[in-house]
Structure formats: structure tokens, C-alpha cells
């Protein structure tokens, strides 16, 4: 990641923490999903706030945000049934075991993502996310609005972005 790009990611994390205020209980690591990039590019950033170190991973977007399956997020939506990615700040919640295995609940903090819990928007692993998918198809598969990461990256994401932290979904 280029220095200017890393600076923008860190700035988005800081701005998100400022907006969230006391709603976050842990401000050491912030997740930032930058949906200006195509799904074939790593665009899910784990930002260590004390050092500014950024670890970047692949993440899928919702099929309702990319109906033509181009690999580019076209639009955000918070509507139930939209199967789209929602923009905004999320508070990370509890871990649970669901249909995709280990997962983490998300609570939308904004009008643009306040339906996250009702829509069951979470962080989970998916077979359609990973370098092999990019090599074979030139893009990742699509979720139903969830932040789907590769099975290999999920343990790192769940450990580092555990409950009480902030995840920002945006276009930088």
C-alpha cells in the first residue's frame, strides 16, 4: 500500500472513532473497508491506531451492491432484502457460530446501516473470498451484504477486530 493511501485509511479510522465516541470500548484497532477498490484488490484494512500500521486483506461486497457482478461496488443500501453492502460505522459485537462457521455480529451506528442487525450483516469467512478466486475469476464472489473474508484470514480478523471495536465501511 502506498504511503498516501495508508494515510487516508488511518485518517478514516480516526474520523470513525471521533464519530463513534464512547460507543466503542476499544480504540486500539479499527477496521476500514474501502469500497472504491474492486473486489480483486485487498481493501479491508486493520489499522493499529497507536502505530498507524495497516494490515490489508480481501473482502467481498454484497450482490445487491453489484448486480452485474463486475467486481465493483456500484451502490450501498440499508434496505432489508437488498443484499447490498451498507456504508457507515459499525460496532463489532459478539462472536457466534452460524451458517458460515465462526462469525462476529455487527451493530450499525448510522442511519445508513441501522438495519445491520435485522439484516444479519456480520463478519464471516466464505469460500468465494481468497486469492484463488481472484486468479480464477478476476474478482471475488459476493455476499448478501456481509463482510466476508477468506477462511485463512478470518481468525486474524476475529482476533484483532474483536468485540467493542469499530469497523468503517466507506469509499475513500
ZISUL-V995182 format. One record per helix or strand of 3 or more residues. SS is the DSSP state (h for helix, s for strand). FROM is the first residue (numbers start at 1). TO is the last residue. If there is no record, write none. Layout:
ss,from,to
SS,FROM,TO
SS,FROM,TO
This chain:
ss,from,to
h,3,23
s,29,34
s,44,48
s,54,57
h,63,65
s,88,98
s,101,108
h,116,119
s,122,125
h,131,137
s,147,149
h,151,160
s,166,170
